[in-house]
Amino acid sequence: MTKADIIQNVHDKLGFSKKDSAEIVESVFDIMKENLTRSEKIKISGFGNFAVKEKKARKGRNPQTGEEIEISSRKVLTFRPSQVLRRTLNEE
């Protein structure tokens, strides 16, 4: 599913114009990006949690040469689905 698909679904289900639907979807994503940039957690009831975690620098290997390299520290985005979403996904 793409952002365009989400916009189309908002348009179809809620009856907003395509332009308004696009603005709504863009606004939601912008709000989420702003909060994640500040390393704040996002909890969406019935869906799941988004969180930014810090990864420490570590040593790794170049798989082609076997040379040892330093992997720099970085931030990664994690998602944990809620129990409700897990149950929905696993229903038969």
N, C-alpha and C positions, 0 to 999 in steps of 0.2 A: 504494500500500500504506500502510495506517495502522498506528499502534501496536497497535491491537486485532487487526489481521491478523497482525502479528508474534507477538503473544501466542498467538493461535490456532495458528500454525504451530509454535511451541515446544511447545505442549500436544499437538498431533497427532503431531509427530515424536519427541518425547522421553518422552511419557507422563506428564509432571508434571501435577498438578492445575492448573486455570485460575488459582487464587490463587497457587500457587507460580510458574507461568509468568509471571504479571504481575509478581511481585516480582523475578524474575530479569531480565526485560526492563527494568523500572524501575531496578534497581541498575546495569545496564550503562550505561544512558543517564545516570544520575546521575554515575557515575564519569567518563564521557566529558565531561560538562558541567563538572565540577570541574577536570579537567585542562585543558580548553580555556580556562576562565576564567583560569587561571594562565598562559595563552599557551604551554602545553606542546603538543608535537606528539603525534598519535596515529597509530601505524603498525600497520595490521592486515595481516599477511602474506597475500598472495593476494587482497586486496581493495583497499587503497589507503591514502593518507595524508591526515589532516585536519590543518590548520595555521591558526593565527590570524595575520593579517598586519595591520600598521598602515598606514592610508592617511593621507597628509598632507592638510592643509587645502589647498583650491584654489579658484580662481574658476570660477564657472559662470554660466549664463544661465537665467532663467525663460523657458521656451519660449512662454508665452502673451504675455508683455509684452516680452520681449527685455531686461529689466532684468538687470544684472550682480549676482550674489549671491555670498556667501562660503559655500562648502561646508566644514563643519567637519571636522576630523580624526576618524577613527573606526577601529574594528577590524572586519575582515571575516573570515569563515570560508571557507577554500578546501579543495577536495578534489581530489586527484590520484589517479586509478585506477592500480592496479598493472598491470604488463605482463600478468599472468595474467588479470585481469579484462578488460583491453582485448582480448586474444585471444579470450576466451570471448564477448564481445559481438560481435566481428566474424566469428565462425565462421558459415558458412552451412549 
